[in-house]
Amino acid sequence: TQNRKIESFFSSREAAEGTLDISKEDIKDAFLKKLFYGLGRIPAVATKNDLYTALALTIRDKVFGRYVRSLEQFAEKDARAIGYLSAEYLPGPHLGNNLLNLEIMDETREALAELDLDLKELLEQEVEPGLGNGGLGRLASCYLDSMATLGVPSIGYGIRYEFGIFNQSIKDGWQAEATDKWLHFGNPWEVVRPEIAFEVKFGGHTEHSYENDKLHVKWIPNTEVKGVAYDTAILGYQSNAIIMRLWSAEAVESFDFSVYNVGDYYKAVEKKMRSENLTKVLYPNDENLSGKELRLKQQYFFVSCSLQDIIRLHLLQGRKLEDLHEKFTLQLNDTHPSIAVPELMRLLVDEHAMEWDEAWEKTRNTFAYTNHTLLPEALEKWSVSLLGKILPRHLEIIYEINRRFLDDLRNLKYNGEQIARMSLIEDWGEPAIRMAHLATVGSYKVNGVSELHSRLLQKQVLHDFAQLWPEKFTNVTNGVSYRRFLAVSNPALADLITKKIGNQWLQNLNGIKELENLALDPDFQKEWIAVKLQNKKHLANHIKERTGIEIEPSMLFDIHVKRIHEYKRQHLKVLHILSLYLRIQAGKGDGISPTAFIFGGKAAPGYFMAKRIIKLITSVGDLVNNDPQVNGKLKVAFLPNFSVKQAQKVYPAADLSEQISMAGKEASGTGNMKFALNGALTVGTLDGANVEIREEVGEENFFLFGLTTDGVQEAKKQGYRPYNYYEENDHLKEILDFLVSGKLAKGDKELFRPIYDNLIHQDPYLVLKDFQSYIDCQNKIHTAWRDPERWVKMSILNVAHIGKFSSDRSIKDYSDNIWELEVMKV
Ligand code: GPK
């Protein structure tokens, strides 16, 4: 709008007012107004959801106030900005985090208390957006949080899935999936922008023509879908807010009675439904490709909308398209958005008539690519025939990028074998596009997510590329949003820390190092232990409510939560539990500290082994929890539906954090950081960021076991035979045989045979090879646990040395070493 009066209102301080020094009275007043006039509810009929919604809307106003200020400042400085492209986000509940970042948690609690309402209950009411699978999606949300906090001009682009990650329940010990209707009660945090909408084409064919010797390509699609923007403001700590812009699919035009006759009316409706299917549901496969047509369409859909939006924003500010790469940098969160590379080429060459060479130069300088996995089954490939069917013009562009790239390699005297290895197109079997190669060739920087992972990436998966362009490769170790995962979710510990060292650590996690001096202070230790015990009581209550299993809060809380995957080795943990169980049965249970084993995590619905591992865990629980001989010394619980919300209850209560993946497989891990942040000690392999956590907290404060990546490679090279370990280790044999004894499955000897067979004959993740080392390490852990003073000291030191793993540090690294942009805190 060109309305000067409105503009002057916004550029005055007034827009920020109402977001600074918010009092209890302000909140109460605004909340009641929202309830009455925003929702049209009187107290007599207001449901808990009405009350929650009124509060959320109240707080959203404050957050948007901050957003407006941030936007104004970014625009003033004509700042370089980042577009974060991610197919997944896991923001977690917004309310608590926003209250913390606005610094009005206490004021809000008191305002509500004066109305006889309980903030805690309203916080519980929030349904989180489960728009991601696990670590990768959560990382994207941590990064938005930190970009907002540090004042990085940015937009997070993604997909507004109508159904997020499925809800998991446990039925008869098995995982059952139900659709996640997260929008059912409305979503007070988002604002739809019907006018920020773009058309996205699919299918059809291309037509080539020449004008003055210049090739002109026209793409004649056979369908079009419209993407509409839904904005959620993400607020940083004490500072800026940025937008997470999620695209939702709609039919291009609503059916129009005057145009369609009766017969076509139904066709039009059908078309509308087909279009809207596009963003219906998140694919629940973590680190595994679905290969599904709809998934490719989702990827292209959100990428195309996002690029069109960025070009719009760029031109809106009166800039030239040629300068796009100077003003925007686009981060590819894994290869899921890597179709952006040919899409930007298409937009520049076909739609904006730029020469190929110039367009390629710009494109290559616009994208940066983060790799999140080395697992072969997770490296995206799209068959040439499918990609050509959905995106015929993009296939041509990919071929052209590849032709030029391979020509360059030939000029550099690469041999045929090297060229075949590096090609964007895999030519054996069904021809397919290697998306990691496309992303690498099309980016100015490529990074892994921990030091070890980045090194392995350059040594293995992208070795040839790292040799060709060594300066392109770098590392940014992951980090986590510690305000959410400590200050919001573990208020008792946060208060204790603040009481002792002040609250400066909320701005910079490195400040938490001051706790070091208190690690041996007996009074502080006592308080530390009391907080942990309190948190454990809360979790025990929660578990009792959800599973019926009773856990004594004084037990050692040994926790394994993350997606269920063989490489993460939940089954190694199970072998340990059975080892303890059989020891007790044999009367050799001395030295075992009473322990509660707590698991959580979803299995991809089509992942046979992962689902069976869940059944194994719950079966071991049924056996152990009720065995009089065990006498409550061991408890096993599977907490259903692990999510950000659940995670916030779990980490604060952990004594021991299980990070036991086979070395070389976990790119980084971020749960490992959240556990240590909450004072849990880690038992782990030298994998992912465990390596750096151990470096930071000190090897004497970390329980290490298992093979290194070199050890793993060596074992595989030598022809690893798990059967030998089975035969040579009597205790291990006893445990494995127990799996197929029927004792875990009401006499059914076959139920767990697939796991048994896999372990003794294949064991691709070296569970049996690492078994003894793990058991020995656990024995040390149980000894350490019996010395509470030693344990609490280690716990305090873990927290004191966790500073590096703040996502603020990660975002600073991205800004300094990749994006080359200034941070701009308001
Ligand atoms: C990696 F490739 C993928 C994927 O598809 N999903 C996913 O969650 C995870 N990841 C890694 O497994 C973790 O080690 C890592 O910490 C996380 O991404 C964030 O980088």
Boltz pocket constraint, residues with backbone or C-beta under 6 A from the ligand:
constraints:
  - pocket:
      binder: B
      contacts: [[A, 133], [A, 134], [A, 135], [A, 136], [A, 137], [A, 139], [A, 285], [A, 286], [A, 287], [A, 288], [A, 334], [A, 371], [A, 372], [A, 373], [A, 378], [A, 449], [A, 478], [A, 665], [A, 666], [A, 667], [A, 668], [A, 669], [A, 670], [A, 688]]
      max_distance: 6.0
